[in-house]
Amino acid sequence: MIKFSAVVIILCAMICLTGCWDNREVETRAFVMTMGVDRSNDGNLDVIFRIAVPGNISQKGGQGAQDGIPEVTKPVTVTARSIAEAIGIASANVERRLDFRHLRLVVFGEKLAKEGLGPHLDVLVRTPQFRRTVYLWVAKEGQARDIFLDNVPLLEKSISRWVEGIERTVVDQGFSRIPTLHEFLIETESKNVSATLPIVGINQLVKSEKEGEKVVPVPTDKYHDKISPLTKEPPAKTTEDVPRSGGNPLEFLGIAILHSGKMVEKWSGWDARIFDLLRDRYRRGFWTFTDPSDPTKTFTVELNRSRPPHVSIEWNGDQPDIFIEVNLEGNIREIESYEPYVTTENIHLLEEEMEQKISQEIVNVVGKAQRKKVDPFYLARFVRTSIPTMQEYDNLDWEPRFSTARVSASANIMIRRPGLQIQTPTPNPM
């Protein structure tokens, strides 16, 4: 009898556990991989969805193709009053249900970023399918839609792998930063700090080389004619296009500064490196400086973070005096001149040149922030420990005070390694 009862209980349990009433088949889902949002000409929003086409995704998705990038995603653009309304309209016109659980990227147009991103982030926060690990970008001087249409990855076929690869390479050199939605919301909602987002632009020279899904480099003479206006400053020193040919038309150099959710300033790739240094996000990167003995020559050092930045703030009434100290270590990568710098007597010449240049750049970039009354560096964190309560810290009114602060900076740089060769190879005299 006991055995019979046990069998009946097991059978009843099996009946309750079986079935697929809430199943979600992959074949019924349209996975949105990336999304862009622009301000439309009629005042509405243009929302572009990049939807994955599983049948076109090769098993060798990480390898390039000689016949161009296969169409692994299809763009769908909807103009509506809000992102949520655009999602509803797009869902009604796609034969599968839109699914945002694999969304990796949301790009906002610059015009929309200047108006303010806060109202448009609400749907990303409230809707369960949107993960807070999605990346946020701002389209420089253009539309987010153009970023998607002009994108020609050099190696990757998979959009997800491309986004993840860009995130890694940007961090490697420090010319920008790519925060997640979660990180951006924390900065936006925090007191006494301004949020930042990466800016992605379209290199017009490379765009002109685009033919369908391929980029065909122009001949050398035409290339030099087109880059001549772009070579007045070192690459990434300004927010202008970098002089280059071939590759992806998209460029990831610089950051957007946002205050109260609105974009107020664009900084170059060089400025973004200084920002990383002061926020203690910098790790390594190649830096090129003018040769101290020959202004027509340069030398390049790979600078690595050695210690966190040290910032001391002293109050003179309501005005803070800020002293910033950064510490870096370097490995020589190139010296164009034949000067014997790698000696105990001369190595300090390179170190002093770098220290003077980076110290001046810190003062210049901080001055940019002061003129806009923003503090993306979060320097208030260095006075936070001296304030007894959170209420006092929230009421610090830091950014107006920061804008009037006297700022000085010092860079301490030590060259650790000369590379695989001590001195620059010198040809024998004839």
C-alpha positions in Angstrom: 0.0 0.0 0.0 2.9 2.3 0.9 4.6 1.6 -2.4 1.3 2.2 -4.3 0.8 5.6 -2.6 4.4 6.6 -3.4 3.9 5.7 -7.1 0.7 7.8 -7.2 2.5 10.8 -5.6 5.4 10.6 -8.0 3.0 10.4 -11.0 1.0 13.4 -9.8 4.2 15.3 -9.3 5.4 14.5 -12.8 2.1 15.7 -14.3 2.5 19.0 -12.5 6.1 19.5 -13.5 5.7 18.7 -17.2 4.7 21.1 -20.0 6.0 24.2 -21.7 3.2 26.7 -21.2 5.7 29.6 -20.7 8.4 28.5 -23.2 10.2 31.1 -25.3 11.5 29.6 -28.5 14.5 31.2 -30.1 12.8 30.9 -33.5 10.1 33.2 -32.3 12.4 36.0 -31.1 14.0 39.0 -32.9 17.1 39.9 -31.0 17.9 43.6 -31.0 21.7 43.9 -30.8 22.2 47.6 -31.0 19.9 50.7 -30.9 20.2 54.3 -31.8 18.1 57.3 -30.8 18.0 60.7 -32.6 15.9 63.8 -32.5 13.8 63.8 -35.7 13.2 66.9 -37.9 9.5 67.0 -36.8 10.4 66.9 -33.1 9.8 63.2 -32.6 12.4 60.5 -32.1 14.0 58.4 -34.8 14.8 55.1 -33.2 16.9 52.6 -35.2 17.0 48.9 -34.2 19.8 46.5 -35.4 18.1 43.1 -35.4 20.2 39.9 -35.7 19.7 37.6 -38.6 20.8 34.2 -37.2 20.9 32.5 -40.5 23.6 34.9 -41.8 25.9 34.6 -38.8 28.8 32.3 -39.7 30.3 30.0 -37.2 33.6 31.8 -38.0 32.0 35.1 -36.9 35.3 36.5 -35.7 37.0 36.3 -39.1 36.8 38.8 -41.9 35.5 38.0 -45.3 37.1 38.8 -48.7 33.7 39.7 -50.3 32.8 42.2 -47.6 30.9 42.1 -44.3 27.8 39.8 -44.6 24.5 41.2 -43.5 24.2 39.6 -40.1 21.9 42.3 -38.8 19.1 44.3 -40.5 18.3 48.0 -39.6 14.7 49.0 -38.8 14.0 52.7 -38.1 10.8 54.0 -36.5 9.8 57.6 -35.9 7.7 58.0 -32.8 7.1 60.2 -29.8 9.2 58.1 -27.4 11.5 55.0 -27.4 8.7 52.9 -25.8 6.3 53.8 -28.5 8.9 53.1 -31.2 9.4 49.7 -29.7 5.7 48.9 -29.8 5.4 50.1 -33.5 8.5 48.1 -34.5 7.2 45.0 -32.8 4.0 45.2 -34.8 5.9 45.2 -38.1 8.5 42.5 -37.4 7.4 38.9 -37.8 9.1 37.9 -34.5 8.8 39.4 -31.1 11.5 42.0 -30.3 13.9 40.8 -27.5 16.4 43.2 -25.9 18.1 40.8 -23.6 21.2 40.7 -26.0 21.3 44.4 -26.5 24.9 45.6 -26.2 24.8 49.3 -27.2 22.6 52.4 -27.3 23.8 55.4 -29.3 22.3 58.9 -28.9 22.6 61.6 -31.4 24.5 64.8 -30.3 21.4 67.0 -30.7 19.5 64.8 -28.4 22.4 64.6 -25.9 22.5 68.4 -25.7 18.7 68.4 -24.9 19.2 65.9 -22.1 19.3 62.1 -21.9 17.4 61.7 -18.7 13.8 61.3 -20.1 15.0 58.8 -22.7 16.8 56.6 -20.2 13.6 55.9 -18.2 12.5 53.1 -20.5 15.9 51.4 -20.3 15.7 51.4 -16.5 12.1 50.3 -16.1 11.9 47.6 -18.7 13.2 44.3 -17.4 14.7 43.2 -20.7 17.2 46.1 -20.8 20.3 45.1 -18.8 22.3 47.8 -17.0 25.5 46.4 -18.7 24.5 47.9 -22.0 27.0 50.5 -23.3 26.1 54.1 -24.0 27.7 56.3 -26.8 27.1 59.8 -28.2 27.3 60.4 -32.0 29.7 63.3 -32.6 28.3 66.1 -34.7 25.6 63.9 -36.3 23.0 61.2 -36.0 23.1 57.9 -34.3 21.5 56.4 -37.3 24.5 57.3 -39.5 26.8 55.6 -37.0 25.0 52.3 -37.7 24.7 52.7 -41.4 28.4 53.8 -42.0 29.8 51.1 -39.7 32.2 48.7 -41.5 34.1 46.6 -38.9 37.5 45.7 -40.1 37.6 42.2 -38.7 34.4 41.2 -36.9 31.2 40.0 -38.4 29.4 39.7 -35.1 28.1 43.1 -33.8 28.4 41.9 -30.2 32.0 40.9 -30.6 32.7 44.2 -32.4 31.2 46.2 -29.5 33.2 44.2 -26.9 36.4 44.6 -28.9 36.0 48.4 -29.1 35.5 48.5 -25.4 38.7 46.7 -24.8 40.9 48.6 -27.3 39.6 52.0 -26.0 40.6 51.1 -22.5 44.0 49.9 -23.7 45.1 53.4 -25.0 42.9 55.7 -22.9 41.6 57.9 -25.7 38.1 57.5 -24.4 36.0 55.6 -21.9 33.0 53.4 -22.5 30.7 53.3 -19.4 27.7 51.0 -19.0 24.2 52.2 -18.3 24.7 51.4 -14.7 27.9 53.4 -14.3 26.4 56.4 -16.2 23.3 56.4 -14.0 25.5 56.3 -10.8 27.4 59.4 -12.1 24.3 61.2 -13.1 22.5 60.7 -9.8 25.6 61.4 -7.7 26.4 64.8 -6.1 29.4 66.9 -7.0 30.4 65.0 -10.1 29.6 65.4 -13.8 29.0 62.3 -16.0 30.9 61.4 -19.2 30.1 59.4 -22.2 32.3 58.4 -25.2 31.9 60.2 -28.5 32.0 58.3 -31.7 32.5 60.1 -35.0 32.6 59.4 -38.7 35.9 60.0 -40.4 34.8 61.7 -43.6 37.8 60.7 -45.6 37.4 57.0 -44.8 33.6 57.4 -45.4 34.3 58.7 -48.9 36.3 55.5 -49.6 33.3 53.3 -48.7 31.9 51.3 -51.5 28.9 49.3 -50.3 30.2 47.1 -47.5 33.9 47.6 -48.4 36.3 50.5 -47.9 38.7 51.0 -50.8 41.7 53.3 -49.9 42.2 56.3 -52.2 45.5 56.7 -54.2 48.4 58.3 -52.3 48.3 61.7 -54.0 44.6 62.1 -53.3 45.1 61.0 -49.7 47.7 63.7 -49.1 45.5 66.3 -50.6 42.6 65.4 -48.4 44.5 65.1 -45.1 46.5 68.4 -45.5 43.9 70.4 -43.4 44.0 67.8 -40.7 47.7 67.7 -39.9 48.1 71.1 -38.2 47.7 69.4 -34.8 48.9 66.0 -33.6 46.3 63.2 -34.1 43.6 63.1 -31.4 44.7 66.5 -30.0 41.5 68.0 -31.2 38.0 66.6 -31.9 38.6 66.9 -35.7 38.9 63.8 -37.9 42.2 61.8 -37.6 44.2 61.8 -40.8 43.9 58.2 -42.0 42.7 56.0 -44.8 41.1 52.6 -44.8 39.6 50.7 -41.9 36.3 51.5 -40.3 34.9 55.0 -40.9 34.0 55.2 -37.2 36.4 56.8 -34.7 36.4 56.5 -30.9 38.5 59.4 -29.7 37.2 61.7 -27.0 34.5 62.1 -24.5 31.3 64.1 -24.0 30.9 66.0 -20.7 27.3 66.0 -19.3 25.9 68.2 -16.6 22.4 67.6 -15.2 22.0 65.0 -17.9 22.8 67.4 -20.8 25.9 67.4 -22.9 27.8 70.7 -22.4 31.3 70.0 -23.8 33.3 67.7 -26.1 36.9 66.8 -25.2 39.5 65.3 -27.5 41.4 62.0 -27.1 44.3 63.8 -25.4 41.8 65.4 -22.9 40.2 62.1 -22.3 43.6 60.7 -21.2 44.1 63.5 -18.7 40.5 62.8 -17.5 41.5 59.1 -17.0 44.6 60.0 -15.1 42.6 62.2 -12.6 39.8 59.7 -12.2 42.3 56.9 -11.7 41.0 54.9 -14.7 44.2 55.2 -16.8 46.3 52.1 -17.1 48.7 52.4 -20.1 49.2 54.1 -23.4 51.7 55.4 -26.0 52.5 59.1 -25.5 54.6 61.1 -28.1 56.5 64.2 -27.1 58.8 66.7 -28.8 62.5 65.9 -28.5 64.1 68.2 -26.0 67.2 68.8 -28.2 65.5 68.9 -31.6 62.0 70.3 -32.0 61.6 68.6 -35.4 62.0 65.2 -33.8 59.8 63.2 -31.4 60.2 60.4 -28.9 57.5 58.0 -27.7 57.1 56.4 -24.3 54.6 53.8 -23.2 53.4 55.3 -19.9 51.9 53.0 -17.2 50.1 54.0 -14.0 52.3 53.4 -11.0 50.3 54.9 -8.2 46.9 56.5 -7.8 46.8 60.3 -8.2 47.3 62.4 -5.1 45.1 65.5 -4.7 45.4 67.9 -1.8 42.7 70.6 -1.3 43.1 73.5 1.0 40.4 76.1 1.7 41.0 79.8 1.5 37.6 80.9 2.7 35.1 79.4 0.2 37.8 79.1 -2.5 39.7 75.8 -2.8 43.3 75.6 -3.7 43.9 72.3 -5.5 47.3 70.6 -6.0 47.3 67.5 -8.3 50.1 65.0 -8.4 50.2 62.0 -10.8 52.7 59.2 -10.9 53.7 57.2 -14.0 56.3 54.8 -15.2 57.6 54.6 -18.7 59.1 52.3 -21.3 60.8 53.9 -24.2 59.3 52.9 -27.5 61.0 55.3 -30.0 63.6 58.0 -30.2 63.9 59.6 -33.6 67.0 61.6 -32.9 70.5 60.1 -32.5 70.9 61.8 -29.1 72.3 59.3 -26.4 69.4 59.8 -24.0 69.6 56.4 -22.4 72.3 57.1 -19.9 72.4 58.0 -16.2 73.4 61.6 -17.1 70.8 62.2 -19.9 67.7 60.1 -19.1 66.3 62.9 -16.9 66.0 65.1 -20.0 63.2 62.9 -21.4 61.6 62.6 -18.0 61.5 66.3 -17.4 60.1 67.0 -20.9 57.2 64.5 -20.2 56.6 65.9 -16.7 56.4 69.5 -18.0 54.1 68.6 -20.8 51.7 66.4 -18.8 51.6 68.9 -15.9 50.6 71.7 -18.3 48.0 69.5 -20.0 46.4 68.7 -16.6 46.1 72.4 -15.8 44.7 73.1 -19.3 42.1 70.4 -19.1 41.0 71.2 -15.6 40.7 74.8 -16.8 38.3 73.7 -19.5 36.1 72.0 -16.9 36.2 75.1 -14.6 35.0 77.4 -17.4 32.0 75.1 -17.9 31.5 74.8 -14.1 31.6 71.0 -14.3 33.8 68.4 -12.5 34.0 65.1 -14.4 37.2 64.3 -12.5 35.3 63.9 -9.2 37.8 65.9 -7.2 35.2 66.3 -4.5 36.1 62.7 -3.4 39.3 64.0 -1.9 37.4 66.3 0.5 34.6 63.8 1.2 36.4 62.1 4.0 36.8 65.4 5.9 33.1 66.1 5.8 31.3 64.5 8.8 27.8 63.9 7.3 26.4 63.0 3.9 24.0 66.0 4.1 26.9 68.4 4.4 28.6 66.7 1.5 25.5 66.9 -0.7 25.1 70.6 0.2 28.8 71.3 -0.5 27.9 73.1 -3.8 31.2 71.9 -5.1 31.1 72.7 -8.8 30.7 76.5 -8.4 33.5 76.5 -5.9 35.6 74.3 -8.1 35.2 76.7 -11.0 37.0 79.4 -9.0 39.8 77.2 -7.6 43.5 77.8 -8.1 44.9 74.7 -9.6 48.5 73.5 -9.9 49.7 70.1 -11.1 52.9 68.0 -11.0 53.7 64.8 -12.9 56.3 62.4 -11.6 57.6 60.1 -14.3 60.3 57.5 -14.1 61.6 55.7 -17.2 62.0 52.1 -16.2 63.1 50.3 -19.4 64.7 51.5 -22.7 63.2 48.7 -24.7 65.2 46.0 -26.5 68.0 48.4 -27.5 69.8 51.0 -25.4 70.6 53.7 -27.9 69.1 54.6 -31.3 70.8 52.7 -34.1 73.3 55.2 -35.7 74.5 54.7 -39.3 78.3 54.7 -39.8 79.7 57.8 -41.5 80.7 57.5 -45.1 
